[in-house]
């Protein structure tokens, strides 16, 4: 069975609190196996009989909306995709070393040229942005509280949902869930 990681938006933020045990139960009730949560910010690893990540996103979003009473945007990546994006180098090593934070915004689909230009126009002397595949990489050179960039600004600019994770979290998840063929 393929292994996936779901990145959920609006779990344990904005007044919503979901215990990780409850979240695991909701995923198991959908027929997923080997369900595990990773930190309480909406990262869920699971095995699914389907390889169709779009259908899985819709299935999870529908179930979470029904069970929790609010929208939970869901962004699925396979274990292979997660490893690839963790290994991707969007910025020069010296820039990464000097930065305060590197975050990754997950999107449902790739951005067209016009949307890419809108995102790249958000660059400042504090914030550098890079787009690759279905992710936006955000390099913050100072404290994030000094930045004008945010998930809310990204969503407003694009007119679509996104969720941010720190690169350290993504790297830890990639190490925890190496591609399925390497776990055999």
Protein Blocks (a to p, Z undefined) as FASTA:
>chain_A
ZZdddddehiaighiacdfklmmmmmmmnopahiacedjehpacdddfbfblklmmmmmm
mmmmmmnopacddddddfklmmmmmmpcfbcfklmmmpmbdcddddfbdcdfklmmmmmm
mpcfkbccddehjbccdddfbdfklpmbdfklmmmmnopacddddfklmmmmmmmmgcfk
lmZZ
